[in-house]
Amino acid sequence: MQKLEQLYEGKAKKVFRTDDPELFIVDYKDDATAFNGVKKGTILGKGAINNRVTNFLMQMLEKKGIPTHYVKEISDRETIVKKVQIIPLEVIVRNIAAGSLSKRLGLKEGTKLKSTVLEFCYKDDALGDPMVNDYHIQALGIATPAEIKLISDYSLRVNDILTEYLKDVNIELIDFKLEFGKLSDGTIVLADEISPDTCRFWDSKTGEKLDKDRFRRDMGGVEDAYKEILKRLLGE
Ligand code: TMP
C-alpha cells in the first residue's frame, strides 16, 4: 500500500489517495478548532488518541453489524479506510441535554431527555452547518427517504451499542456526531471519526467532562481528558 498525494485537508484530519483506487489513508492532526473554525489551538497527542479511539470503536461497531469505512490502522496517526463520498450531513444523537440543544431550548445541561433526539445538520462551513430536517435533505437532493431511514436506524443503533459499552468504563454518553459515506457501489457506511472531538463523554460518577468541551470552554486539562478516554477504552 503506497500513500500518494493529499486529496483533502480538514480541520482535524488529512486524507490521502493510495495506489488502490478503493482505499484512502486518513492522517489525524493535533489541530483543534471550535465554533466553525473561529477558535483554533493544538491538543498535544490528540491525533494519535483520536485515531486509536476511532478505530477501536469502529471495529467494535462493525462486529455488532454496523458497516464502517475502517480497514486497517497503519501507524499511531494513520489508518487505511474505504474510499467513500461523504454524505454532507452531521448526524447528531442526544441522550442528555448539553451544548447547542441546551442553549436553543433553554434546558439545563445534564437534563435527561425523555427520549433520544436525532438531529441533522447540513455540512457547509460557509453556512455554519445549519440544522435541516428530512424535507430539506430530500429537497436538496442530499439523501433519499430510504437513505435517511437507514442513516437514522444506524445512528440509533450506534447510540445503543456505545451507551451500553461506555457504561462499563464509567462514561456517560451525552451526545455525539456521526458522518456517513457512500462506497463506489452506493452502499452507505459509517465514516469519519468517533472520538472525544465528536462525542460528549462525562464521567458517570463525578460528572467530569472528558471531551472537547474542555477546549471549547477553556476549562484546562484537555490533554489529560483525551488520555483518560484512551485509557478507559483501550487500557493504555
Ligand atoms: P452541539 O451541542 O454543539 O450541537 O454538539 C453536539 C455534538 O456534536 C457534540 O457531541 C459535539 C459534536 N459536534 C461535532 O462533532 N462537530 C461539530 O462541528 C459540532 C458543532 C458538534
Boltz pocket constraint, residues with backbone or C-beta under 6 A from the ligand:
constraints:
  - pocket:
      binder: B
      contacts: [[A, 92], [A, 98], [A, 99], [A, 100], [A, 101], [A, 175], [A, 176], [A, 177], [A, 197], [A, 198], [A, 199], [A, 200]]
      max_distance: 6.0
